[in-house]
Amino acid sequence: MSRGGSTVRIGELSKRTGVAVPTIKYYLREGMLPPGERTSPNQARYDESHVHRLRLVRALIDVGGLPVAKVRDLLATVDSPSDDIDKLLGTVQRAVIPPLPASGQAEMQAAAEEEVRALLDDLGWHCREDHPALTALAGVLVSAQALGHGTFLDTVRRYAVIAAQIGVADLDYIADKRGVDGMLESVVVGTVLGDTALIALRRLAQVNESTKRYPHRRAGTLTENQPEALTQAGPDDLA
């Protein structure tokens, strides 16, 4: 992991990364940050690789929203001697997909999983039948159906067309990195931070589409085309 360059003590490492010294020591104990170069029994120095790793850890926790335990496991996978990108991607996906809660609707879940498999077949997608994302998507369909939104599957089909292009972009991002280490790290960054980016982009797209479809709400102003009922609304109703 070492990138060489100048070395610093832990206090300077804290200043450069914004991570408190006690937190850095915790990461060292948990193996999330490799040991520094010992200069005495109680002193060590750290290089640019430690700065980079700390920034990665904080990004996964603060932006990606992952708990420390999952970040630790992901970093252990990244640091393991393997060049199997497909296996690593599966490990990362299993870490970031929330576990499906126990459900008393086993028959509905099984039926929804069959619908998801049929959708994947229609798309020509290759995926293991026990992939946690398949189970999670089926759980979403069960919840939608329980709420009386059985037609949500039609929207999911539209999502899938867009998701196919996202998958291409993700793997292009990974392939663009030099060396196995860079590719492995990019799987973690692209998947975890990519999920957060997609959520943010979706919200922005919703706002954009809403302002186009319902222009009377834009910037909190009224227009000539606005329904008469809305012209009687107070300021709080237009917030």
KAJOFEN-V496927 format. One record per residue. N is the residue number from 1. RES is the residue in one small letter. SS is DSSP state (hx for helix, st for strand, lp for the rest). NEAR is the number of other ideal C-beta (glycine too) atoms within 8 Angstrom. D_CENTER is the distance of its C-alpha to the mean C-alpha in Angstrom with 2 decimals. Layout:
n;res;ss;near;d_center
N;RES;SS;NEAR;D_CENTER
N;RES;SS;NEAR;D_CENTER
This chain:
n;res;ss;near;d_center
1;m;lp;7;23.77
2;s;lp;5;26.56
3;r;lp;8;26.72
4;g;lp;5;30.15
5;g;lp;6;31.52
6;s;lp;5;32.89
7;t;lp;8;32.22
8;v;st;10;31.92
9;r;lp;9;32.49
10;i;hx;12;29.90
11;g;hx;7;30.95
12;e;hx;8;30.34
13;l;hx;15;26.99
14;s;hx;12;26.08
15;k;hx;7;27.40
16;r;hx;8;25.58
17;t;hx;11;22.10
18;g;lp;6;22.64
19;v;lp;11;21.92
20;a;lp;6;24.88
21;v;hx;8;27.22
22;p;hx;6;26.98
23;t;hx;8;23.20
24;i;hx;15;23.70
25;k;hx;9;26.36
26;y;hx;8;24.12
27;y;hx;12;21.54
28;l;hx;10;24.60
29;r;hx;6;25.90
30;e;hx;8;22.68
31;g;lp;8;22.57
32;m;lp;11;19.29
33;l;lp;10;21.55
34;p;lp;7;24.49
35;p;lp;5;27.98
36;g;lp;11;29.75
37;e;st;8;33.16
38;r;st;8;35.81
39;t;st;6;38.61
40;s;st;5;40.30
41;p;lp;4;39.82
42;n;lp;3;37.89
43;q;st;8;36.43
44;a;st;10;33.80
45;r;st;10;32.54
46;y;st;12;29.09
47;d;lp;15;28.19
48;e;hx;9;25.54
49;s;hx;10;23.45
50;h;hx;12;23.11
51;v;hx;12;22.19
52;h;hx;9;19.43
53;r;hx;13;18.09
54;l;hx;14;18.29
55;r;hx;9;16.34
56;l;hx;12;13.54
57;v;hx;14;13.73
58;r;hx;11;13.81
59;a;hx;11;10.87
60;l;hx;14;8.65
61;i;hx;12;10.66
62;d;hx;7;11.47
63;v;hx;8;8.67
64;g;lp;12;5.56
65;g;lp;6;7.98
66;l;lp;12;8.64
67;p;lp;6;12.38
68;v;hx;9;14.70
69;a;hx;6;15.74
70;k;hx;10;12.48
71;v;hx;13;12.17
72;r;hx;11;15.81
73;d;hx;9;15.48
74;l;hx;15;12.86
75;l;hx;14;15.19
76;a;hx;9;18.12
77;t;hx;11;16.88
78;v;hx;11;16.42
79;d;hx;6;19.88
80;s;lp;6;21.52
81;p;lp;2;24.00
82;s;lp;7;22.58
83;d;lp;4;22.06
84;d;lp;6;20.65
85;i;hx;10;17.48
86;d;hx;6;17.24
87;k;hx;8;17.57
88;l;hx;13;14.94
89;l;hx;10;12.37
90;g;hx;9;13.53
91;t;hx;10;13.33
92;v;hx;14;9.70
93;q;hx;12;9.00
94;r;hx;8;11.54
95;a;hx;10;10.13
96;v;hx;11;6.79
97;i;lp;9;8.79
98;p;lp;4;11.04
99;p;lp;5;14.65
100;l;lp;8;16.93
101;p;lp;5;19.61
102;a;lp;3;23.17
103;s;lp;10;24.85
104;g;lp;4;28.52
105;q;lp;8;27.98
106;a;hx;7;28.04
107;e;hx;6;29.95
108;m;hx;11;27.64
109;q;hx;12;24.59
110;a;hx;8;26.54
111;a;hx;8;27.60
112;a;hx;13;24.12
113;e;hx;11;22.97
114;e;hx;8;25.97
115;e;hx;11;25.00
116;v;hx;12;21.55
117;r;hx;10;23.39
118;a;hx;8;25.85
119;l;hx;12;23.24
120;l;hx;10;21.80
121;d;hx;7;25.45
122;d;hx;6;26.20
123;l;hx;8;23.37
124;g;lp;5;24.49
125;w;lp;6;21.11
126;h;lp;3;21.39
127;c;lp;8;19.55
128;r;lp;5;20.83
129;e;lp;6;22.18
130;d;lp;6;20.73
131;h;lp;10;17.08
132;p;hx;11;15.02
133;a;hx;9;13.14
134;l;hx;15;16.72
135;t;hx;11;17.72
136;a;hx;11;14.87
137;l;hx;10;15.73
138;a;hx;13;19.34
139;g;hx;13;18.81
140;v;hx;10;17.57
141;l;hx;14;20.77
142;v;hx;13;22.88
143;s;hx;8;21.78
144;a;hx;11;22.48
145;q;hx;12;25.80
146;a;hx;8;26.77
147;l;lp;6;26.39
148;g;lp;5;28.64
149;h;lp;7;26.13
150;g;lp;7;26.93
151;t;lp;6;26.61
152;f;hx;11;22.85
153;l;hx;11;22.69
154;d;hx;7;24.21
155;t;hx;8;21.32
156;v;hx;12;18.88
157;r;hx;9;21.11
158;r;hx;8;20.71
159;y;hx;8;16.91
160;a;hx;10;17.33
161;v;hx;8;19.41
162;i;hx;8;16.81
163;a;hx;8;14.05
164;a;hx;10;16.57
165;q;hx;8;16.61
166;i;hx;9;12.87
167;g;hx;8;13.26
168;v;hx;8;16.17
169;a;hx;8;14.52
170;d;hx;11;11.79
171;l;hx;8;14.73
172;d;hx;8;16.89
173;y;hx;10;14.67
174;i;hx;12;14.93
175;a;hx;7;18.63
176;d;lp;6;19.39
177;k;lp;10;19.00
178;r;lp;3;22.26
179;g;hx;6;22.98
180;v;hx;6;21.25
181;d;hx;8;19.83
182;g;hx;9;18.20
183;m;hx;12;16.78
184;l;hx;13;15.48
185;e;hx;11;13.76
186;s;hx;12;12.32
187;v;hx;13;10.70
188;v;hx;14;8.81
189;v;hx;11;8.24
190;g;hx;11;7.67
191;t;hx;13;5.17
192;v;hx;14;3.04
193;l;hx;12;4.64
194;g;hx;10;5.05
195;d;hx;10;3.01
196;t;hx;11;4.84
197;a;hx;8;7.52
198;l;hx;9;8.11
199;i;hx;8;8.72
200;a;hx;8;10.93
201;l;hx;8;12.62
202;r;hx;8;13.38
203;r;hx;8;15.04
204;l;hx;8;16.97
205;a;hx;8;18.06
206;q;hx;8;19.29
207;v;hx;8;21.27
208;n;hx;8;22.71
209;e;hx;8;23.80
210;s;hx;9;25.23
211;t;hx;10;27.33
212;k;hx;7;28.68
213;r;hx;6;29.59
214;y;lp;8;30.86
215;p;hx;9;32.29
216;h;hx;11;34.44
217;r;hx;8;31.44
218;r;hx;8;30.58
219;a;hx;3;31.08
220;g;hx;6;32.72
221;t;lp;6;35.86
222;l;lp;7;38.12
223;t;lp;7;39.38
224;e;lp;3;42.48
225;n;lp;5;40.55
226;q;lp;9;39.07
227;p;lp;6;40.46
228;e;hx;6;43.38
229;a;hx;6;41.85
230;l;hx;11;39.11
231;t;hx;8;41.79
232;q;lp;5;43.00
233;a;lp;7;39.68
234;g;lp;5;39.50
235;p;hx;5;37.14
236;d;hx;5;34.83
237;d;hx;7;34.45
238;l;hx;10;33.23
239;a;lp;5;30.64
